Every structure is written in C-alpha cells, then in structure tokens.
C-alpha cells in the first residue's frame, strides 16, 4: 500500500503563482522540495504556517493536498492539483515545475 502524504499549497498574492511550503520554511514553485505530512499534528502545524503567511499577505488560499511519492518525487493525487503543479494550461511555452509533475499531468489526457 502506498503511503499518502500531504503538502501545503497556495497562490502567491503578488502574482498568483502556485506555490508549495518547502522544508526550508519558504514558499517555492517546485513540488519536488516540500514538507510532507502524515500525522494530524503535522497537518495542524502546516495549516498554521499557511495561516501565518496569509496574515502576512504573502499567499492566498492555503490548503493541504494529498500526494503520493513516486521515485522520490511527490505527485498530487487529484487531476486538478497535477494540472496546477505544471502551470497554466492555456499556453504551452510556460512550465513552472518539475518534469515529474509535467509527466503526471500529461498522463491525464487519456
């Protein structure tokens, strides 16, 4: 059975970019370097980090997303989050994140 982890995600207030809360306690564009949570206490701590960044007007709409780890890379479980991880779907010349996330989202076309 595959373990389910959680990652804190949001959008930057200044430009709307999809961001993830990293192990370095920073917001990053990369889904590859994120804080994973498997325990309720960790969920609470991550949510508190999101609420603090919201209050500081760094991000908007923070929430936890479930991910699985494939070859050491977190892959969002929902199609919506896989698409968000790749970047806007309206233009093909924009890619903000990992090749693993791109590959996962490309598998959605079937």
HUCOR-V434510 format. One record per residue. N is the residue number from 0. RES is the residue in one letter. NEAR is the number of other ideal C-beta (glycine too) atoms within 8 Angstrom. D_LAST is the distance of its C-alpha to the last C-alpha in Angstrom with 1 decimal. Layout:
n->[N,N]
res->[RES,RES]
near->[NEAR,NEAR]
d_last->[D_LAST,D_LAST]
//
This chain:
n->[0,1,2,3,4,5,6,7,8,9,10,11,12,13,14,15,16,17,18,19,20,21,22,23,24,25,26,27,28,29,30,31,32,33,34,35,36,37,38,39,40,41,42,43,44,45,46,47,48,49,50,51,52,53,54,55,56,57,58,59,60,61,62,63,64,65,66,67,68,69,70,71,72,73,74,75,76,77,78,79,80,81,82,83,84,85,86,87,88,89,90,91,92,93,94,95,96,97,98,99,100,101,102,103,104,105,106,107,108,109]
res->[X,X,X,X,X,X,X,X,X,X,X,X,X,X,X,X,X,X,X,X,X,X,X,X,X,X,X,X,X,X,X,X,X,X,X,X,X,X,X,X,X,X,X,X,X,X,X,X,X,X,X,X,X,X,X,X,X,X,X,X,X,X,X,X,X,X,X,X,X,X,X,X,X,X,X,X,X,X,X,X,X,X,X,X,X,X,X,X,X,X,X,X,X,X,X,X,X,X,X,X,X,X,X,X,X,X,X,X,X,X]
near->[2,5,7,9,12,14,16,16,13,16,10,12,7,3,4,4,8,12,12,14,17,12,6,6,6,6,11,11,8,10,14,9,8,14,9,10,13,8,6,5,6,10,11,8,9,14,11,8,12,14,9,8,13,12,6,6,5,8,13,8,6,13,8,11,11,10,15,11,12,8,5,4,11,12,12,15,9,8,6,6,12,14,10,9,14,12,9,5,5,3,5,3,4,7,7,8,13,10,5,12,15,11,8,13,11,7,7,9,4,3]
d_last->[24.5,22.9,25.1,23.9,25.4,25.8,26.0,27.8,26.1,27.5,27.9,30.9,33.4,34.6,31.4,28.6,26.7,24.6,26.8,27.1,30.4,31.3,33.6,36.1,36.3,34.9,31.9,29.5,26.3,25.1,23.0,24.5,28.0,28.1,30.2,28.7,30.1,30.3,33.6,34.7,37.4,34.9,32.8,36.0,37.0,33.7,33.8,37.4,36.5,34.0,36.7,39.2,37.1,36.5,40.3,40.9,38.6,36.4,33.1,31.9,29.8,29.8,27.8,26.5,22.9,21.8,20.5,20.2,21.7,19.9,22.3,24.6,22.1,21.3,17.6,17.2,15.9,14.7,11.9,14.8,16.8,14.2,14.1,17.9,18.4,17.0,19.1,19.1,16.0,18.4,19.6,18.3,21.7,21.8,20.6,22.7,21.5,20.8,18.7,17.3,16.1,14.6,12.8,11.6,10.4,8.7,6.5,5.5,3.8,0.0]
//
